[in-house]
Amino acid sequence: MLPRLYYNSILLIEIYLTMKSLFALIFIFINHLVTYSQNDLIGKYYSINNKFERWSIIELKNDGKFIYKYGLSGYQSEINGTYLITKNKIKFKNDTEFINQSIKTDSLTPIYPDMSLTAWIISKDYIKPIEQINTGCIKEKGKHRKHNE
């Protein structure tokens, strides 16, 4: 016969696992309800890592187009393309003139990162790339906060 303490421990573990599963289901359900519309996200987003001569800015327009501007001192460029919002993520696609331009032929040829390689997470206060974006002059993985102008 096992001691009473053993049975109480098993009961506590079962209650703990049940509550943990219940909280996980509630979290999944609430997360599923949170969706963002295109109108909620339209605007300019500035990286929290921006400094005096370093910047990363992404602008989402209401026609499903985006402009991504970045720079470090004299090296600066921008990419245009389209975006699609799905639940809590944004997927970008470069316009054709910015596709397959990431092969650098010389030091004066700009590098256009392929924005379709990573999605961006949408949060209440910011958007953020899931993976690092290498623009050739900066590597960006920071949060971008919306600024109302």
C-alpha positions as CSV (number, residue, x, y, z in Angstrom):
1,M,0.0,0.0,0.0
2,L,1.4,3.4,-1.0
3,P,1.4,6.2,1.4
4,R,-1.3,8.9,1.4
5,L,1.3,11.6,0.4
6,Y,2.0,9.7,-2.8
7,Y,-1.7,9.8,-3.8
8,N,-1.9,13.6,-3.0
9,S,1.2,14.3,-5.1
10,I,-0.3,12.5,-8.1
11,L,-3.6,14.4,-7.6
12,L,-1.7,17.7,-7.5
13,I,0.3,16.8,-10.7
14,E,-2.9,15.9,-12.5
15,I,-4.5,19.2,-11.5
16,Y,-1.4,21.1,-12.5
17,L,-1.4,19.4,-16.0
18,T,-5.1,20.0,-16.5
19,M,-4.8,23.7,-15.6
20,K,-1.7,24.1,-17.8
21,S,-3.7,22.5,-20.8
22,L,-6.6,24.8,-20.1
23,F,-4.5,27.9,-20.1
24,A,-2.8,26.8,-23.3
25,L,-6.2,26.3,-25.0
26,I,-7.4,29.7,-23.8
27,F,-4.3,31.4,-25.1
28,I,-4.6,29.7,-28.5
29,F,-8.3,30.7,-28.7
30,I,-7.6,34.3,-27.8
31,N,-4.7,34.5,-30.2
32,H,-6.9,33.1,-32.9
33,L,-9.4,35.9,-32.3
34,V,-6.8,38.7,-32.7
35,T,-6.6,39.6,-36.3
36,Y,-5.3,42.8,-37.8
37,S,-6.9,44.6,-40.8
38,Q,-5.0,46.5,-43.4
39,N,-6.5,49.7,-42.2
40,D,-5.1,49.1,-38.7
41,L,-1.6,48.8,-40.0
42,I,-1.3,51.6,-42.6
43,G,1.5,54.0,-41.8
44,K,5.2,54.4,-41.3
45,Y,7.2,52.2,-38.9
46,Y,10.6,53.2,-37.6
47,S,13.2,50.8,-36.2
48,I,13.9,51.1,-32.5
49,N,17.6,50.7,-33.6
50,N,17.6,53.8,-35.7
51,K,20.5,56.2,-34.8
52,F,22.0,59.3,-36.2
53,E,23.2,57.9,-39.5
54,R,21.5,54.5,-39.4
55,W,17.9,53.9,-40.3
56,S,15.3,51.3,-41.3
57,I,11.8,52.5,-42.1
58,I,8.9,50.6,-43.6
59,E,5.8,52.3,-44.9
60,L,2.6,50.3,-45.4
61,K,0.2,51.9,-47.9
62,N,-3.6,51.4,-48.1
63,D,-3.3,49.9,-51.7
64,G,-1.3,46.8,-50.5
65,K,2.0,48.3,-51.4
66,F,5.1,49.0,-49.2
67,I,8.2,51.1,-49.3
68,Y,11.2,49.9,-47.3
69,K,13.9,52.5,-46.8
70,Y,17.3,51.8,-45.1
71,G,20.7,53.3,-44.9
72,L,23.9,53.7,-43.1
73,S,25.6,57.1,-43.6
74,G,26.0,57.6,-47.4
75,Y,24.8,54.1,-48.3
76,Q,21.0,54.2,-48.6
77,S,18.4,52.6,-50.7
78,E,14.7,51.7,-50.9
79,I,12.6,48.7,-52.0
80,N,9.1,48.8,-53.3
81,G,6.7,45.9,-53.4
82,T,3.4,44.5,-52.2
83,Y,2.3,43.0,-48.8
84,L,-0.3,40.6,-47.6
85,I,-1.6,40.4,-44.0
86,T,-2.5,37.0,-42.6
87,K,-3.6,36.8,-38.9
88,N,-0.7,38.3,-37.0
89,K,1.9,38.2,-39.8
90,I,2.8,40.4,-42.8
91,K,4.3,38.8,-45.9
92,F,6.2,41.0,-48.3
93,K,7.1,40.6,-52.0
94,N,9.6,42.8,-53.8
95,D,8.5,44.4,-57.1
96,T,10.2,42.8,-60.1
97,E,12.9,45.4,-60.4
98,F,14.1,44.5,-56.9
99,I,14.1,40.7,-57.4
100,N,17.4,38.8,-58.0
101,Q,19.4,42.0,-57.3
102,S,21.1,40.6,-54.2
103,I,24.1,39.3,-56.2
104,K,26.6,42.1,-55.7
105,T,28.7,42.7,-58.9
106,D,30.8,45.6,-57.5
107,S,31.0,47.9,-54.5
108,L,28.7,50.4,-56.2
109,T,25.9,48.0,-57.0
110,P,23.2,48.2,-54.3
111,I,22.0,45.0,-52.6
112,Y,18.2,44.7,-52.4
113,P,17.2,42.2,-49.8
114,D,14.5,39.7,-50.8
115,M,11.7,40.7,-48.5
116,S,9.8,37.5,-49.2
117,L,12.3,35.4,-47.3
118,T,10.9,36.3,-43.9
119,A,7.5,37.3,-42.6
120,W,7.0,40.1,-40.0
121,I,5.2,39.6,-36.8
122,I,2.4,42.0,-36.0
123,S,2.1,43.1,-32.3
124,K,-0.1,45.7,-30.7
125,D,2.8,48.2,-30.5
126,Y,5.1,47.2,-33.3
127,I,6.0,45.0,-36.3
128,K,9.2,43.0,-36.4
129,P,10.9,40.7,-38.9
130,I,11.0,37.0,-37.8
131,E,14.5,36.6,-39.4
132,Q,17.3,39.1,-39.8
133,I,17.2,41.2,-43.0
134,N,20.6,41.8,-44.6
135,T,20.5,44.9,-46.7
136,G,24.2,45.0,-47.4
137,C,24.8,48.0,-45.2
138,I,22.8,47.0,-42.1
139,K,21.4,43.9,-40.7
140,E,17.9,44.5,-39.3
141,K,15.9,42.3,-36.9
142,G,14.6,45.0,-34.6
143,K,11.1,46.1,-33.8
144,H,9.6,48.9,-35.9
145,R,7.2,51.2,-34.1
146,K,4.4,53.1,-35.9
147,H,4.8,56.9,-35.8
148,N,1.8,59.1,-36.4
149,E,2.7,62.0,-38.6
